[in-house]
Amino acid sequence: MAAPMLRCLSRGWWFGTPGRSEIWPLGLREAHSGAQGLLAVQKARGLFKEFFPERGTKTELPELFDRGLAGNVPQTIYCGFDPTADSLHVGHLLALLGLFHFQRAGHNVIALVGGATARLGDPSGRTKEREALDAERVQNNARALRQGLQALAANHQQLFTNGRTWGSFTVLDNSAWYQKQHLVDFLAAVGGHFRMGTLLSRQSVQSRLKSPEGMSLAEFLYQVLQAYDFYHLFQHYGCRIQLGGSDQLGNIMSGYEFIHKLTGEDVFGISVPLITSTTGAKLGKSAGNAVWLKREKTSPFELYQFFVRLQDNLVERYLKLFTFLPLPEIDHIMQLHVKEPEKRGPQKRLAAEVTKLVHGQEGLDSAKRCTQALYHSSIDALEVMSDQELKELFKEASFSELVLDPGTSVLDTCRKANAIPDGPRGYRMITEGGVSINHRQVTNPESVLVVGQHILKNGLSLLKIGKRNFYIIKWLQL
């Protein structure tokens, strides 16, 4: 049976049979026991964008959920993440939040790391072939992604409970089943179920075939492996729904057709929107504009500031997409913003919710400390900051460890840190007001350092020369 055409959802179909008691008006609840409510609310929030197939199947998607919940049998939903880097980024968050929303409604979700498929490279949404990754690098990236996904799931479980019984969150790696496959056996068993005309008709394939670089066989076969992943999860975990970015619909269609041919059963796909920069470019590693979820690549402060700086015309949409806040609460936040836009209340709430999910409460506290220290010249914040936070906040700063000798002066400190030139010029930089220590201007080069003023309780000094040059000094043997 050919896959049904993808069409926009009609309002009447999506709300199901009129009069059902489990149907709630859009926006009144985050989720409830009826899955139609969950799907409808996420559609209203903008998180669920398209559904495949819309019609023409023995069981339609809302009915699948209704039947499962009526029999107390949760559904299983999966989403794939290829380890092309050792960290997820903000562009992956929407798919993860989609999984979390299903989990919160009592369904089981699977985050699938593509430890095998990353070797091929997904051509979807790309104008040229990905950089080839060797097996060891993919393996290391896959391990890091699994750890990152488990950490996010733990933060979600610990910090965003809603009093309901949740489904399970499982992290798998598709290399577990591809390592057992022999090439010829795999092609013989699987290849005959795919039609070349259908594979060639996919938009991701067509756009690449028309490009100057063309398309490699490895990339072309990617959709076959993703379809097989869906089949494997259907067979072993009862997974009937695949979640993915809107650029994944072609791959999801391939999975639907493959499973339907082999089993006669229907499966489904749900897409989430792609997050783009202000110029319209997709956020990610390939575009060079990724905001990473791994602390070593993007600190909690940087992640927090990414959302705090969000434009007003985007913040309401992002609150709906990136948080679990109920829609009425978001409406209230936006109403307050109209009265006091200078406070950037929606941006701060959005930044706090996302940072807490990604880095936990400690990460959010760190981001706020760094914000206070940098933008509000808070000495209290500086005094409780760790070495790691200071290095994250002042990435370009020189970091020195110095011994505090008796009588050490401001001039001695600046010279030992290589912050000023030797001779009269460096001396004048201090007397002319170009130097500050811990956000306090110093103008007397001969002043002796005072613990508690020039040296903070944590044994650190933040030296600033001019407007942008920072030097971090860690004092030893205090």
Secondary structure as GFF3:
##gff-version 3
##sequence-region A 1 478
A	DSSP	alpha_helix	11	14	.	.	.	ID=ss1
A	DSSP	alpha_helix	35	45	.	.	.	ID=ss2
A	DSSP	beta_strand	50	52	.	.	.	ID=ss3
A	DSSP	alpha_helix	61	70	.	.	.	ID=ss4
A	DSSP	beta_strand	76	81	.	.	.	ID=ss5
A	DSSP	alpha_helix	90	104	.	.	.	ID=ss6
A	DSSP	beta_strand	108	113	.	.	.	ID=ss7
A	DSSP	three_ten_helix	117	119	.	.	.	ID=ss8
A	DSSP	alpha_helix	135	159	.	.	.	ID=ss9
A	DSSP	beta_strand	169	173	.	.	.	ID=ss10
A	DSSP	alpha_helix	175	178	.	.	.	ID=ss11
A	DSSP	alpha_helix	183	190	.	.	.	ID=ss12
A	DSSP	three_ten_helix	191	193	.	.	.	ID=ss13
A	DSSP	alpha_helix	196	201	.	.	.	ID=ss14
A	DSSP	alpha_helix	203	209	.	.	.	ID=ss15
A	DSSP	alpha_helix	217	220	.	.	.	ID=ss16
A	DSSP	alpha_helix	222	237	.	.	.	ID=ss17
A	DSSP	beta_strand	241	245	.	.	.	ID=ss18
A	DSSP	three_ten_helix	246	248	.	.	.	ID=ss19
A	DSSP	alpha_helix	249	263	.	.	.	ID=ss20
A	DSSP	beta_strand	268	272	.	.	.	ID=ss21
A	DSSP	alpha_helix	300	308	.	.	.	ID=ss22
A	DSSP	alpha_helix	312	322	.	.	.	ID=ss23
A	DSSP	alpha_helix	327	339	.	.	.	ID=ss24
A	DSSP	three_ten_helix	341	343	.	.	.	ID=ss25
A	DSSP	alpha_helix	345	375	.	.	.	ID=ss26
A	DSSP	alpha_helix	379	383	.	.	.	ID=ss27
A	DSSP	alpha_helix	387	393	.	.	.	ID=ss28
A	DSSP	beta_strand	398	403	.	.	.	ID=ss29
A	DSSP	alpha_helix	410	416	.	.	.	ID=ss30
A	DSSP	alpha_helix	424	431	.	.	.	ID=ss31
A	DSSP	beta_strand	435	437	.	.	.	ID=ss32
A	DSSP	beta_strand	440	441	.	.	.	ID=ss33
A	DSSP	beta_strand	460	465	.	.	.	ID=ss34
A	DSSP	beta_strand	469	476	.	.	.	ID=ss35
###
